[in-house]
Amino acid sequence: MKTVKYAIAALTLSAFSFAASAADLISNADAQNLNKVGVVSAQGASTLEGLEAELAAKADAAGAKAYSITSAMSHNKVSGTAVIYN
């Protein structure tokens, strides 16, 4: 029983630490004072929320601290791009 409690506690803490390192979605106005480091794109999402999640994951993988979605299109599936910042 103690092992289960420790496992749940470890999973909870790791979820919080992962969320703390995630790139933040910011507005274009907020991006004016940040350093642009690249662009990420995603395609094939079924919803706008799915597209946002894919772009956030790619921004995280690139080591970005923030990202701003610059385009989103839908033709049966959703695709889009985001500028990433440090």
Rosetta blueprint (number, residue, H / E / L):
1 M L
2 K H
3 T H
4 V H
5 K H
6 Y H
7 A H
8 I H
9 A H
10 A H
11 L H
12 T H
13 L H
14 S H
15 A H
16 F H
17 S H
18 F H
19 A H
20 A H
21 S L
22 A L
23 A L
24 D E
25 L E
26 I L
27 S L
28 N H
29 A H
30 D H
31 A H
32 Q L
33 N L
34 L L
35 N L
36 K E
37 V E
38 G E
39 V E
40 V E
41 S E
42 A E
43 Q E
44 G E
45 A E
46 S L
47 T L
48 L H
49 E H
50 G H
51 L H
52 E H
53 A H
54 E H
55 L H
56 A H
57 A H
58 K H
59 A H
60 D H
61 A H
62 A L
63 G L
64 A L
65 K L
66 A E
67 Y E
68 S E
69 I E
70 T E
71 S E
72 A E
73 M E
74 S E
75 H L
76 N L
77 K L
78 V E
79 S E
80 G E
81 T E
82 A E
83 V E
84 I E
85 Y E
86 N L
